Amino acid sequence: MAGAPIVVHPPSPTGGRRVTVRGQILGLAYGDRDLLEFLRRAGLPDAETLIDDPGWVEWRGGRAHHWGAA
């Protein structure tokens, strides 16, 4: 794998983080619950086990699970 297929982008100035899968935007997540729902809708029903795996998820520009404004 060339990189993690799921990217959680840096926090926005107003809060939330954009989530992409293989470059496709899934939405703006404001917490782990949003992230898990986006991934479930993308066909990953067991996403809870993946979100801390760097082979699956790359957290950019901030700590993992940090959802506040930049």
N, C-alpha and C positions, 0 to 999 in steps of 0.2 A: 504494500500500500504506500503510495507516495506521500501521504499525509492523512490526518484524520478526516473522515468524510463529513463530520459534523463540526461546525465552527460556531462558537458563541463569541460574538464580536464585542469590542470594548463598550462599556456603559455609555449611554447617550447623556447629553447635558440635562435632559429632563427625566432621566431614569429609564430603566429597561435596557435590554441588549438584543440586537438583531441576531437571529439564528438562521444559519444556512446549512443545507445538506447538499454536498457536491455542487456548491455555487448557487443553488436555488434558494431564494429567500422563503422561509417558512413563516416568519412573523417577528414581532417584537415581544420578547418575554420579560415579564416583571418579577419572575420568581421561578423556583424549580418546578412548581406545579405547571406553569405555562410551558416551560421547556419540555417536560415529560408529555404533555398533551400534544404539542407540535410533533414530537417524535412518534407518538402513538399513531397520529393521523398519517405520518409518513411511512407507516408500516413496521414500526419497531415497538411492539407491545411490551417488551421487557426492558425498556429504556432505563429503568431505575438501576439496573446492573451495569449500564454502559456509560453513564454520564461522568463517572470518575476514572474512566479508562482512557488514557491519552492516545491509545490506538484508535479510538472511536471519536472522542470529543477533544477539540482544541479550544481552550479558553484564552482568548486574546485580550490584551490590554487591561487586565484586571484579575483579581483573584477568582478562582472558581467559586460559584455560588454567591457572588457579590452582585447585587442587583440595583444598588442605589445610583443616584445621579453621579456623573463624572465630576 
